[in-house]
Amino acid sequence: MLPGSTASEVRRLRFAVDAMQTELAALREVTLATNHAVMALNHDIRSGAPEALPLFLGWADRVRLDVDAAIAAVQVIERQLDLADRVDRNPA
């Protein structure tokens, strides 16, 4: 178990992590759809505003990376909670 935590706190944290995963999965889908649309319209965007394209593509990539980082953070939290559960069930 996490230092200073109770089983109910761990359950509450697990519920919160599950909710974050759901939200992040939805956000990732939107981000991927946006990225796909940007790449599909790449030619139109280039012909309309060439100086703005690198900024927009950089922004889209940054959002995608932020979502991937958030997903990785939730996975780390999930692994810590799993470890806390195992330690709680099998104290040394």
MARBA-3410 file (N, C-alpha, C, O; in Angstrom, 1 decimal):
92
0.9,-1.2,0.0,0.0,0.0,0.0,0.9,1.2,0.0,2.0,1.2,0.5 ~ 0.4,2.3,-0.5,1.1,3.6,-0.6,1.3,4.1,0.9,0.4,3.9,1.7 ~ 2.4,4.7,1.2,2.6,5.2,2.5,1.5,6.1,3.0,1.2,7.1,2.3 ~ 0.9,5.8,4.1,-0.1,6.7,4.7,-1.5,6.6,4.0,-2.3,7.4,4.2 ~ -1.7,5.5,3.2,-2.9,5.4,2.5,-3.7,4.2,3.1,-3.2,3.3,3.7
-5.0,4.3,2.8,-5.9,3.2,3.2,-6.4,2.5,1.9,-6.2,3.0,0.8 ~ -7.0,1.3,2.1,-7.6,0.6,1.0,-8.6,1.5,0.2,-8.7,1.4,-1.0 ~ -9.4,2.2,1.0,-10.4,3.0,0.3,-9.8,4.2,-0.5,-10.4,4.5,-1.5 ~ -8.7,4.7,0.0,-8.0,5.8,-0.8,-7.4,5.2,-2.1,-7.5,5.9,-3.1 ~ -6.9,4.0,-2.0,-6.4,3.4,-3.2,-7.5,3.1,-4.2,-7.3,3.3,-5.4
-8.6,2.6,-3.7,-9.8,2.4,-4.6,-10.3,3.7,-5.2,-10.6,3.8,-6.4 ~ -10.3,4.8,-4.4,-10.7,6.1,-4.9,-9.7,6.6,-6.0,-10.1,7.1,-7.0 ~ -8.4,6.4,-5.8,-7.4,6.7,-6.7,-7.5,5.9,-8.0,-7.4,6.4,-9.1 ~ -7.8,4.6,-7.9,-7.9,3.8,-9.0,-9.1,4.2,-9.9,-9.1,4.3,-11.1 ~ -10.2,4.6,-9.2,-11.4,5.1,-9.9,-11.1,6.4,-10.7,-11.5,6.6,-11.8
-10.3,7.3,-10.0,-9.9,8.5,-10.7,-9.0,8.3,-11.9,-9.1,8.9,-12.9 ~ -8.1,7.3,-11.7,-7.2,6.9,-12.8,-8.0,6.4,-14.0,-7.7,6.7,-15.1 ~ -8.9,5.5,-13.7,-9.8,5.0,-14.7,-10.5,6.1,-15.5,-10.7,6.0,-16.7 ~ -11.0,7.0,-14.7,-11.7,8.2,-15.4,-10.8,9.0,-16.2,-11.1,9.4,-17.3 ~ -9.5,9.2,-15.8,-8.5,9.9,-16.6,-8.2,9.1,-17.9,-8.1,9.7,-18.9
-8.1,7.8,-17.7,-7.9,7.0,-18.9,-9.0,7.2,-20.0,-8.7,7.3,-21.2 ~ -10.2,7.2,-19.5,-11.3,7.4,-20.4,-11.2,8.7,-21.1,-11.4,8.8,-22.3 ~ -11.0,9.8,-20.4,-10.9,11.1,-20.9,-9.7,11.2,-21.9,-9.8,11.8,-22.9 ~ -8.6,10.6,-21.5,-7.4,10.7,-22.4,-7.6,9.9,-23.6,-7.1,10.3,-24.7 ~ -8.3,8.8,-23.6,-8.5,8.0,-24.8,-9.4,8.8,-25.7,-9.1,8.9,-26.9
-10.4,9.5,-25.2,-11.2,10.4,-26.1,-10.4,11.5,-26.6,-10.5,11.9,-27.8 ~ -9.6,12.2,-25.8,-8.7,13.3,-26.3,-7.7,12.8,-27.3,-7.5,13.5,-28.3 ~ -7.2,11.6,-27.1,-6.3,11.1,-28.1,-7.0,10.8,-29.5,-6.4,11.1,-30.5 ~ -8.2,10.3,-29.4,-9.0,10.1,-30.7,-9.2,11.5,-31.4,-9.0,11.5,-32.6 ~ -9.5,12.5,-30.7,-9.7,13.8,-31.3,-8.4,14.3,-31.8,-8.4,14.9,-32.9
-7.3,14.2,-31.1,-6.0,14.6,-31.6,-5.6,13.9,-32.8,-5.1,14.5,-33.8 ~ -5.8,12.6,-32.9,-5.5,11.8,-34.1,-6.3,12.2,-35.3,-5.8,12.3,-36.4 ~ -7.6,12.5,-35.0,-8.5,12.9,-36.1,-8.1,14.3,-36.6,-8.1,14.6,-37.8 ~ -7.7,15.2,-35.7,-7.2,16.5,-36.1,-5.9,16.4,-36.9,-5.8,17.1,-37.9 ~ -5.0,15.6,-36.4,-3.8,15.4,-37.1,-4.0,14.8,-38.5,-3.4,15.2,-39.5
-5.0,13.9,-38.6,-5.3,13.3,-39.9,-5.9,14.3,-40.9,-5.5,14.4,-42.0 ~ -6.8,15.2,-40.3,-7.4,16.2,-41.1,-6.3,17.2,-41.6,-6.3,17.7,-42.8 ~ -5.4,17.6,-40.7,-4.3,18.5,-41.1,-3.4,17.9,-42.2,-3.1,18.6,-43.2 ~ -3.1,16.7,-42.1,-2.3,16.0,-43.1,-3.1,15.9,-44.4,-2.5,16.0,-45.5 ~ -4.4,15.6,-44.4,-5.2,15.4,-45.6,-5.3,16.8,-46.3,-5.4,16.8,-47.5
-5.4,17.9,-45.5,-5.5,19.2,-46.1,-4.2,19.9,-46.3,-4.2,21.1,-46.6 ~ -3.1,19.2,-46.2,-1.8,19.7,-46.2,-1.6,20.6,-47.4,-1.1,21.7,-47.3 ~ -2.0,20.1,-48.6,-1.8,20.9,-49.8,-2.6,22.2,-49.8,-2.1,23.3,-50.1 ~ -3.8,22.1,-49.3,-4.7,23.4,-49.3,-4.1,24.4,-48.3,-4.1,25.6,-48.5 ~ -3.6,23.9,-47.2,-3.1,24.8,-46.1,-1.8,25.4,-46.7,-1.6,26.6,-46.5
-1.0,24.6,-47.3,0.3,25.2,-47.8,0.1,26.3,-48.9,0.7,27.3,-48.8 ~ -0.9,26.1,-49.7,-1.2,27.1,-50.8,-1.8,28.3,-50.2,-1.7,29.4,-50.8 ~ -2.5,28.2,-49.1,-3.3,29.3,-48.5,-2.4,30.2,-47.5,-2.6,31.4,-47.5 ~ -1.6,29.5,-46.8,-0.8,30.3,-45.7,0.5,29.6,-45.4,0.6,29.0,-44.4 ~ 1.5,29.7,-46.4,2.7,28.9,-46.2,3.5,29.3,-44.9,4.1,28.5,-44.3
3.4,30.6,-44.5,4.2,31.0,-43.4,3.6,30.5,-42.1,4.3,30.4,-41.1 ~ 2.3,30.3,-42.1,1.6,29.8,-40.9,1.7,28.3,-40.7,1.5,27.7,-39.6 ~ 1.9,27.6,-41.8,1.9,26.1,-41.8,2.8,25.5,-40.7,2.4,24.6,-40.0 ~ 4.1,25.9,-40.7,5.0,25.2,-39.7,4.5,25.4,-38.3,4.6,24.5,-37.5 ~ 3.9,26.6,-38.0,3.4,26.9,-36.7,2.2,26.0,-36.4,2.2,25.4,-35.3
1.3,25.8,-37.3,0.2,25.0,-37.1,0.5,23.5,-37.0,0.0,22.9,-36.1 ~ 1.4,23.1,-37.9,1.8,21.7,-37.8,2.6,21.4,-36.5,2.5,20.4,-35.9 ~ 3.4,22.4,-36.1,4.1,22.3,-34.8,3.1,22.2,-33.6,3.3,21.4,-32.7 ~ 2.1,23.0,-33.7,1.1,23.0,-32.6,0.4,21.7,-32.6,0.2,21.1,-31.5 ~ 0.0,21.2,-33.7,-0.7,19.9,-33.8,0.1,18.8,-33.2,-0.3,17.9,-32.5
1.4,18.8,-33.6,2.3,17.8,-33.1,2.5,17.9,-31.6,2.6,16.9,-30.9 ~ 2.6,19.1,-31.1,2.8,19.4,-29.7,1.6,18.8,-28.9,1.7,18.2,-27.8 ~ 0.4,19.1,-29.4,-0.8,18.5,-28.7,-0.8,17.0,-28.7,-1.1,16.4,-27.7 ~ -0.4,16.4,-29.8,-0.3,14.9,-29.8,0.7,14.4,-28.8,0.4,13.4,-28.1 ~ 1.8,15.1,-28.8,2.9,14.7,-27.8,2.4,14.9,-26.4,2.7,14.0,-25.5
1.7,16.0,-26.1,1.1,16.2,-24.8,0.2,15.1,-24.4,0.2,14.6,-23.2 ~ -0.7,14.7,-25.3,-1.6,13.6,-25.0,-0.9,12.3,-24.7,-1.3,11.6,-23.8 ~ 0.1,12.0,-25.6,0.9,10.8,-25.3,1.6,10.8,-24.0,1.6,9.8,-23.3 ~ 2.1,12.0,-23.6,2.7,12.1,-22.3,1.7,11.9,-21.1,2.0,11.3,-20.1 ~ 0.5,12.5,-21.3,-0.5,12.3,-20.3,-0.9,10.8,-20.1,-1.1,10.3,-19.0
-1.0,10.1,-21.3,-1.3,8.7,-21.2,-0.2,7.9,-20.5,-0.5,7.1,-19.7 ~ 1.0,8.3,-20.8,2.1,7.6,-20.1,2.1,7.8,-18.6,2.4,6.9,-17.8 ~ 1.8,9.1,-18.2,1.7,9.4,-16.8,0.6,8.6,-16.1,0.8,8.1,-15.0 ~ -0.5,8.4,-16.8,-1.6,7.6,-16.2,-1.2,6.2,-16.1,-1.5,5.5,-15.1 ~ -0.5,5.7,-17.0,0.0,4.3,-17.0,1.0,4.1,-15.8,1.0,3.1,-15.2
1.8,5.1,-15.6,2.8,5.0,-14.4,2.0,5.0,-13.1,2.3,4.2,-12.2 ~ 1.0,5.8,-13.0,0.2,5.8,-11.8,-0.5,4.5,-11.6,-0.6,4.0,-10.5 ~ -1.0,4.0,-12.7,-1.7,2.7,-12.6,-0.8,1.6,-12.2,-1.2,0.7,-11.3 ~ 0.4,1.6,-12.7,1.4,0.6,-12.2,1.7,0.7,-10.7,1.9,-0.3,-10.0 ~ 1.8,2.0,-10.3,2.1,2.2,-8.8,0.9,1.7,-8.0,1.1,1.1,-6.9
-0.3,1.9,-8.4,-1.5,1.4,-7.7,-1.5,-0.1,-7.7,-1.9,-0.7,-6.7 ~ -1.2,-0.7,-8.8,-1.1,-2.2,-8.9,-0.1,-2.7,-7.9,-0.3,-3.7,-7.2 ~ 1.1,-2.1,-7.9,2.1,-2.5,-7.0,1.7,-2.3,-5.5,1.9,-3.2,-4.7 ~ 1.0,-1.2,-5.2,0.5,-1.0,-3.9,-0.5,-2.1,-3.5,-0.5,-2.6,-2.3 ~ -1.4,-2.5,-4.4,-2.3,-3.5,-4.2,-1.6,-4.9,-3.9,-2.0,-5.6,-3.0
-0.6,-5.2,-4.7,0.1,-6.4,-4.5,0.8,-6.5,-3.1,0.8,-7.5,-2.4 ~ 1.4,-5.3,-2.8,2.2,-5.3,-1.5,1.2,-5.4,-0.3,1.5,-6.0,0.7 ~ 0.0,-4.8,-0.5,-1.0,-4.8,0.5,-1.5,-6.2,0.7,-1.8,-6.7,1.8 ~ -1.7,-7.0,-0.4,-2.2,-8.3,-0.3,-1.2,-9.3,0.2,-1.5,-10.3,0.8 ~ 0.1,-9.1,-0.1,1.2,-10.0,0.3,2.3,-9.3,1.0,3.4,-9.1,0.5
2.0,-8.8,2.3,3.0,-8.1,3.0,4.2,-9.0,3.3,4.1,-10.2,3.6 ~ 5.4,-8.4,3.2,6.6,-9.3,3.4,6.9,-9.5,4.9,7.9,-10.2,5.2
END
